[in-house]
Amino acid sequence: MPKPIETNGFTPPADHALGRVRRTVALAQLLATVGLALSTIVAVTVVSIGVARASVAGNVIDNEGSVFTVALVLGVVLFIAMSGLTAFMLPGHRPKKH
């Protein structure tokens, strides 16, 4: 049976002597963090520009405001119900006994 992995990500194995590895690990983590931050900024910018140019919400609300309102309310109710169900199904949740 293979030996289980104690750590994950950029961390070196526990039995490995650390030398230049710390700098390499820190640099890899820094580059990954900067890359994720930049890609998030680019994605948010692209989506914002797309929404601004499309103005979909304005067209939907102008034509069928009542249908949009019902869909929005149903979406919020469904979101709350799924959140409650997820919280209820957590392993540490036990109902209170009176």
SVG drawing of the C-alpha trace seen along z (x, -y; Angstrom):
<svg xmlns="http://www.w3.org/2000/svg" viewBox="-46 -49 66 51">
<polyline fill="none" stroke="black" stroke-width="0.4" points="0.0,0.0 1.4,-3.4 2.5,-5.8 -0.1,-8.6 0.8,-12.1 1.1,-14.3 1.0,-17.7 -0.2,-19.1 0.4,-22.0 3.9,-23.6 5.1,-22.3 8.1,-20.0 7.9,-16.5 8.4,-16.5 11.6,-14.3 13.2,-16.5 16.1,-18.8 15.2,-22.4 17.7,-24.7 16.9,-26.6 13.6,-24.9 12.0,-27.5 12.8,-30.3 11.5,-28.2 8.3,-27.4 7.8,-31.0 8.3,-32.2 5.9,-29.6 3.3,-30.6 3.8,-34.3 3.5,-33.7 0.4,-31.5 -1.3,-34.2 -0.4,-37.0 -1.6,-34.9 -4.9,-34.2 -5.4,-37.8 -4.7,-39.1 -7.0,-36.5 -9.8,-37.4 -9.4,-41.1 -9.4,-40.4 -12.5,-38.1 -14.4,-40.7 -13.5,-43.4 -14.6,-41.4 -17.9,-40.4 -18.6,-43.9 -18.0,-45.3 -20.2,-42.5 -23.1,-43.3 -22.8,-47.0 -22.9,-46.6 -25.7,-44.1 -28.0,-45.9 -30.0,-42.7 -31.7,-43.5 -33.0,-46.8 -34.6,-45.1 -36.2,-42.3 -37.5,-44.6 -39.0,-47.0 -41.0,-44.3 -41.9,-41.8 -41.4,-43.3 -43.8,-41.0 -42.2,-37.8 -38.8,-39.1 -40.0,-39.9 -41.5,-36.4 -38.3,-34.7 -36.2,-36.8 -38.3,-36.0 -38.3,-32.3 -34.6,-32.4 -34.0,-34.0 -36.4,-31.5 -34.6,-28.5 -31.3,-29.9 -32.4,-30.2 -33.9,-26.7 -30.8,-25.1 -28.6,-27.0 -30.8,-25.7 -30.7,-22.2 -27.0,-22.3 -26.5,-23.5 -28.9,-20.9 -27.0,-18.1 -23.6,-19.0 -22.1,-16.1 -22.0,-17.9 -25.6,-18.9 -27.9,-17.2 -31.5,-18.3 -32.2,-19.6 -34.2,-17.3 -36.8,-18.9"/>
</svg>
